[in-house]
């Protein structure tokens, strides 16, 4: 068990946490949520002992171990993926050596009654317990299980870690932590570099994990499937909920509603007391009563309403000169890395103003195709034509990892800005929530979300007519995702988005290109239409589906199945039921408030006919909604 008591962390004049207290119990599954820059990563570093709090303490039992997956990639020095993964077991060797030394001392010493001997005995027990916890048998079997679960193939085991991308290096770091089996796993955005199959495997792994887990993630589904607690950080405070992410959102709203009502009731009480004070102090006989009420006000604990952090990005992508009608044309395009083919015989056409999505499992070629179109990567055969007057702005998936850490945000932007844009740098940074002193922060101290915002801001330095965005929502909080989606929707140029994020893609694109098993298949419509066509609910079902990809890589016309009308009708009814349930909930809430008003008036001996009539009207409306709901259920 790990305990943090009265923890306060301050950076300069900014309070990240103010007097927060919490406990991490064994088997806790905690989702740590909050907007970018609020201090989630900082809190994990404090718990890991990497930074010190100005106030408060962090305590844990002797021998308590923590595994921490950071957003930054550590050095990987072993010659193969397999050997690097097995460095996780180095602790076992160290522990075994230490255990043998302690055992030898216990066997040779005779000062049995001393504190020193008792401490040595306790150390022996702790070391032995830790080795049992690590479960040292079948190291090879466990290594293989974890590497395969996180997406590596057996043929990858003997390859050098340096031959893989940063995302795969992060998977390797995660595999080492899972093999170490610490008492507490702290994972900062663990799903950013995982495909859906690996995410599902990780969810199942965590369900069986014996230790505690703290997750920083903006993947709502992942949080729902893993976590049993949610801790929210906002404006220097911490709020704990014994619920997964979806339930937390409901409980948060309920808590805030109760708080607002309590605040309102107290304010009404204060106003009444103040009126009585004014009445009484005018009369000499009531002066003592007035004084008593003044003291009552002084003793009253004033209810404060928590303030929401309403700050947000605000920007639009600058549009350059209009491109030609056809932006990208690929004919029989093929790409391979050495003897490993990525895709072949790809034929696609993207026209001016198109908004398209590239979807599919990791390693199927989405990012590769995006880089080829952006002219950052060559292809092996076929033909690729970029249209007339095409000006591409490219958001690379791993760009944030390669920002110059020694520079400040302002220095980086000014150094890379065209001369005519230098004067606009401050304004652009302000639009991405880097105002004032925040603009002079070094990139090295920024969170993953803040670095992602810097990369997005950098796109605004050069007007374009084609946006290529490779996993742009990685590290972004939910509010930032919404702002980005709105900016893309309003962009008049052409957009190509590579993403696994269904919520982000819904309603954003008009074409969907599916990358699977070396071919690229075009689907008309957004990701919702794609799911409907494949008869699945989400990316998870798509990636786990045994359905084979058709041999025809181009599918511009979709033939509706025989029962598509029935499916659409069922979907319409389902949506109508959901809407009615929402309206019923609102109506029940309104009725409850009216009943509370009537009860309060009754206690004061008052009666308001208008409120009573309104209550009757609301109840009739509720009855009608319930009848509609029941008819749809039959």
N, C-alpha and C positions, 0 to 999 in steps of 0.2 A: 504494500500500500504506500502511495506517495501523497504527502500532504503539503499544500501551499497555504500559508497563513499570512494575512494582511500584506499581500504582495503589492508593491508599488514600483513601477519602472517609468523613468522620465528620460526623454531624449531632448536635450536643450530645454526649450520652454514648453515642449509638448508632453503631456501626460498620456502615456499609453495605457497604463493600468493604475488604478487608484484604490488601494486597500482591498484587494480581491482575495477571497479565501475559497478553496475547494479541495476535494479529496478524490484521488483516483484509486478505486477499489480493484482488486483482482477480478478479472473477467468483464470489467467495464469496457464498453465500446462507445467511445465518445467522439462525436462529430464537432469539431471546432470551427465555427462559422463566423462570418463578419465580412465586411467589405474590404477591398484591397487596401493595404497600408494601415489597417487598424491595429496590427500587432500580433497576428496569429503565429507567424514564424518566429517572432521575437520571444513570445511566451514559450514556445517549444525549446528554443535555445537556452532560455533561463532554466527550464526544468532539467535540461541536459548539463547544466553547469558551465555553459560556454560564456554567458554574460551574467553579471551580478545585478540583483535588484537593489534599488536605493533603500528600500524598507521591506520588512517582512522576512520570512524564512521558508525554506523548502526542506522537508525532512523525508527520509526514507530509511527502511531497515538496512542493516549491514548485509552486504552481498547482493543488494537489489541492483538489477542490471537494466539498462535502457538501450534500445536500438533506435537510432535516429536516421531517417531517410530525409536528406535535405534536397532542396531544389538544385543545388550546385553539385556537379559531378566530381567525385574524388579521383585521385590518381589510381590507376589499375596497373600493377607492375608485373603480374605473372604472365608467362608466355602464351597461355591458353585460357579460354573461357572456363574450362573445367577446373584448372588449378586455381584460378582467381576465385571461383565460387567456393572452393574448398578451404580458402584462407579463413572462412567462417569458423573452422574447427581449430584454429590456432589457440583459441582460449582453452579448449579442452586439454591440449598438451601442457599449457602453462599451469592449469589447475592441477593436473595429475602430478606434475613435478613438485608443486607447492604442497600438495597433500602428502606426498611421500616424505618430504622434509619434516612436516609437522608430526607425522606419525612416528618418524624416527626419534624426534625430541620427546614425544610422550612415552615412548618405550624406554628411553635412557634416563629420563629425569625421575627424581624421587621426592620432589617438593610438592606432594600431592595436595596439601592444604593451603597453598598460597594462591593469591588472586591471579598471579601470572600463569600458573598451571591451569587454573580454571578458564582463563581467557584463551589459552592455547587449545584446550579441549573444545571450547565453543567454536573456535576457528576451524578445527577439524570437522566438526558437525556441519558448519556452514559450507565448507568446501565440498564435502561429500554430498550434501543436499543439492548444491549447484550442479555437480556432475550428473546426479540422477535426473535433475530437471532437464539437462541438455540431451539426455537420452543418446549416448555416444555410439550405440550400436548402429550398424547399417548406414554408415556415413555416405557411401557411394550411392546406395539406393535412394536416400533422401535428397542428395544433390541432383540426381537425375530427375526425380519427381518434381522438384521445384523449378529447375531450368526448363523442363518441358512445359510445365504449367504456365510459366511466364512467356512462352512463345518461342524459345530456342528449339532448333531441330538437333537431332543427334549429330549430324554432320558439322554442326556449329561448335561442338564441344572442344574440338582440337584447333579451332581458329583463334587467332590473336584477338583480344578485346579491342585493340586499336583499329581493326578492320571494320568495326561496327559504328553506327551513328551514335550521337549523344543519347538518343532515346533508348537504344539497346544497352548502352553503358549504364543508364539509370536502372534498367531492368536487372542488370547484373548486380548492382548495388543492393537492390531490393531482395534479390535471391540470397545474398550473403546475410542480410538481416534476418530473413525468415529461417535460415539454417542455424543461426546463432540462438534462436529461441529465447529472447530476453524476457524479463518479467514485464516490461513495458515497451511496446512498439509505438514510436511516434513517426508518423508518415506525412510529409508535406507534399500534397498533390500527387499521390502515388499513381493515379490513373491517367495522367496526362500523356504518357508515352505507351499506353497499353491499348491493344485492340479489344474488342468485346469478349472474345473467347478467353483472353487472359484475365480480363476484369471479372468475368463470371467464376473462373477458377480461383481467383484471389478472394472473392466473396465467400466461396465454399471453404477455403482454407481458413479464413478468419472465423467462420462459424464454429470451427473445431479448435481454434487456438486457445490455449490454457491461460495465457497471460492477458494483460490489459492492452487496449489499443486506443490511441488518440489520432484522429484523422483530420487533416486540413484538406478539404475538397470542395469543388463547386459542381460536382456530379451528384445531382439530387437523387437519382436512382441508386447509385452506389451507397450514399449515406443512408438511404431508407433500408437497404438490404443488409447493411452491416451494423449500424449503430443502435444502441438502446438508450443513449443519452445525447443531448445536444447542449453545448455551451456556446453562447453567443457573446461576442465582444463588440461593444459599441460605446463610443465616446468615453473611453476610460473605465467603463463598468463591465461587469460580467453577470450574465444571467444563465442559470442552469435549469434545464428541463429534462425530466425523465421520460424521454420520447425520441423517436427517430425524427428525421428532418421534416417530413410532411406534417406529422402530428405537432411538432414544435411550432410550425407556422400558425396553426390553429390556436394552440395554447398561448402563443405570444399575443395574438389579437385579442383573445379573451382576457388575458392579464391587463393589457393596455386599456381595454374597455372598462374593466372593473376599476382600474386606477383613475380613469377619467371621471367615472361616476362618483367615486369616493372624493375626488378633488372638488367636483361640482357641489356635492352635498356639504362638504366642509366650508366651501366659500359661501354657500347659502346660510350656513350656521353662523359664520363670522359676520356676515352682513346683518343678520338678525340681532346678534349680540351688540354690534356697533350701533344699531338703531335704538336698542334698549338703553345703552349707555347715554346716548344723546338725550333720550327722554327723561331718564332718571336724574342726570346731573343738573338738570334745570330746576329740580325740586330739592329743597334742603332736606326733607324727610327721606328722600331716596338716595342721598349722596353716598351712603355706605354701600348700598346695593350697586350703584354705578362703579364704585371703587372695586368691589368684589368681581364684577364682570370684566373690568380692565385686567385684573390679576389672572382671571380665567383665560383671557386672550393671550397673555404673556406666557402662560404655562402650556398652551396648546402646541402640539407637534404639527407643524404645517405639512400637509401632503404635497409632495412635489410630483409633477408630471414629467416622466422621462422624455427627453427630447430625441426625436429621430434624427439620424445623420442623413440629411437630405442632399448633401453634396453629390454632384454627378458630373460626368463628362458631358460636354456639349460641343459638337463639331459636325462639319460636313466635309466630305472628300472634295477637294477642288477639281473641277472639270477642265481638261485641256481642250485643244482643238478637236473637232469631230473626226473620227476615223472613217475609213472606207466602209462599205456595207459589210463585206466579209472580213472578219477579224483574224480568225485562225482556220486553216484547212490542213488536215492531216490525211495522208493517203498511204496505206500499207505501212504504217509506222511501226518500227520494232526497236526494242531496247533490251539489252542484257548487260549484266555485270560479269565479265569473264564468261564462264560457261553456264551461268545461271540466267535464264531468260526472265524478263519482267513482264513484258507484253509483246504481242506480235500482230501484224495485220490490222492495226487500228486505223479506222476511217471515221473522222469526225469533222464537223463544221460548226463554228461558232460565229454568229453574226452580231453586228453592232447593236448594242442595247440588250443583248441576251444576258440573263442571270442564270448561271448553271452551277450545279453541285457535283463534285467528284466524291463518290462514296465507295466503301468497300473495306475489307480487312487490311491491317498493316502489312506492308510488303507486297501488295498487289499492284503498286505502281502509281498511286494517286499523286504523291509528292513528286515522284520522278517525272510524270507528265507535266505537272505544274512548272517544274524547273526547266523542262525542255521548252515549253511555250515561253517562259520568261528569259530564255537564252542563257540560262545558267548551267545547262547541261546539254551535252551532245547526244544524238540518237545514233543507232547503228545502221539502220536501213530504212527505206521508204522516203517519203517527202513531207516536209512541213513548211507551209507558207504562212507568213505573218502579213496581214493586209496592209493597205496603204495608210500612211500617217498614224500607225498604231504606236501609242506611247504607254508602256506598261509600268505600273507600280506594283512591286512584289513584296508581300509580307511573308517572310520565311518562317517556318515553324520554330527553328532553333536560333533565330536572329537574336532573341533576348539573351541567350547564353553567351553570345560573342560580343556584346557591347563592351567598349573600353572601360574597364572598372576603375581605372585611375582618374578618369575625367568626371566632372560634375555633369548633370543633365544639361545645363545651359551650355557648357563648353562643347559637349558632343553635338548638340543641335546647331550651335553657331559654326563649328568647324565643318559641318557637312552641308550647311545651307547654301544655296546659290546666293550670289551677291544681292540680287534684288529681293531676297526673302529674309535677309538677316534682321531687318527691322521688325519683322513679324514673329520672330522666334518666341519672344516673351508672351505675346498674345496666344500663340498656338499652345505653348506649355500651360498657360492658364486655362485653356479649354479642356486640357487633360488633367486638371486638378494639381498642377505644379505651379502654384503662385508664390510670389514672395520668396522667402527663404527655402521653400521646398525645391525651387528650381536650381539651387546651388548645392543640393545634396549630391554626394558622390554616388555613382552608379553601383559601386561595390556594396553599399548599405541598403539598396532597394530590394523590396520583396519581388517575388515572381510576377505578381499582378502589376506592380508599379513599372517593372521593366517592360512588360507587354504594352503598357500605356505609352511608354517612351517610343517603342517601335511603331505604334500606330501614329503617334504625333509626327514621327519622322516621315511618314507617307505624305503628310500635308505640305511638306516643303517643296514638292514638285508636282504641279498639276498633271493629271493623266487622263486617258480615256479608257483604260483597261485596268481593273484591279484583279490581282491574283492573291488570294488570301489562304495560306496553308495553316489550318488549325488555329484560327485567330482567337478563339475563345479560351484556349489554354491559359490558366492562371487568372482569368477575368472573373470578378464576382458577378452575381446575377444582374445587378443593376447596370453594370458596365456592358454586359452582353446585350441588354435591351437597347442601350444607346447605340452600340455598334450596329446592331441589326437595323435600327431606324436609319442610320447614316448610309448603310448599304442600299436600303430600299429607296432612298431619295436620290441616290447617285444616278445620273442620267447615262453614264457610260456602260461598258460591258464588265461583268463580274464573274469570276471563277472562284468558287469556295470549296476548299478541301476540308471536310469536317466529319466527325462522328456524333456531333451534338444535334440530336433530333429537334429539340425545342428551338434551337437557334435556326435550323434550316426550314422549319415549317412556315410556309407562306413567303419564303424569301426568294426562291428560284422558280424558273419555268421549265427547266430541263434537268434531268438527273442522269449522270453517266456512272454506271456501276462497273467497277474494276474487280474482276474475279477470274482466277485461273488463267491468266495470260491474255484475256480478251476484255474488250470494253463494249458495253452494251448501253445504248441510249434509250431513255424512257421519257415520255412526254409528261410534263407536270412536275410539281414539287415532290418533296420526300413523302408527303402524305399519300399522293397518288401512287408513288412507287410501292409503299407498304400495302395499299389497297390492292394493287395489281398482284403482288406476291402473297396476298392473304396472310400478312403478318402484322403485328402491332408495333414493332420497333426494330432497331438494328440488332438487338440481341437475337431475336427470332430469325432474322435474315442470315446472320452469320452462323447460327447453329442449324439452319435448315439443310436437309440433305438434297434439296432440289438442285439439280445441275444447271449450269449456265447454258443457255441455248447456243448453238453453233453460229447463229446469225448475230454478228456483233452490232448490227444496226437494227433498231426496232423503233421506228418513228411513229408507226401506227399500232395502237394497242387494241386488240380484239377483246371485247367484253365477254366474260364467261356467261353461261346461260342464266345463272342465278344472280347476276350482278344487280339487277333491279331490286330483288329481294334483299340483298345485302345493303343497298343504299337506303331502302325503306327502314330496315332494322337500325341502321346507323342514325337515321333521322329521328326515329322514335326514341332511341337511347339518348340522343342529344336533348330532345324535348323533355324527357323524364328528368335529366340532370338539371335542366333549366328550371323546371317546376320545383324540384327539391330545393334549389337555391332560393326561389321566390317564397316557398313555404317557410324556410328557415328565417328569412328576413321578416315575413309577416308574423311568425311566432314571437320573434324578438320585439317587434313593435307592440304587439298585444301585451307582452310581459311588462314593457315600460309604461304603457297606459294603465295597466292594473296596479302597478307600483304607485303611480301618481294618484289614482283614486284612493288607494289605501292610506297614503300619506295625508291627503286632504281629509279623509274620514277621521283620522286620529286627531286632527286639529278642529274637528267639528264642522268641516266645510264640505260643500258639494258643488261640483262643476258639471252642469248638464251637457255642455259642449263636449267634454272629454268622454262622458258616458256614451253619448251618441256616436262619437268617433270610434269607441271601443266596439260597439255593436256593428258598425260598418266594417271594421277590420275583421271581426270574427266571421261575418258572412263571406267576405272575400276569401278568408282562409278556407272555409268550408267548400267554396267553389273550386279552389285550387286543389284541395284534397280529392274532390270528385273527379277532376280531370286526371290527376295522378293515378287514381284507382282504375279509371277506364283504360289508361295506357298499359297498366300492369297485366290486364286480362288477355 
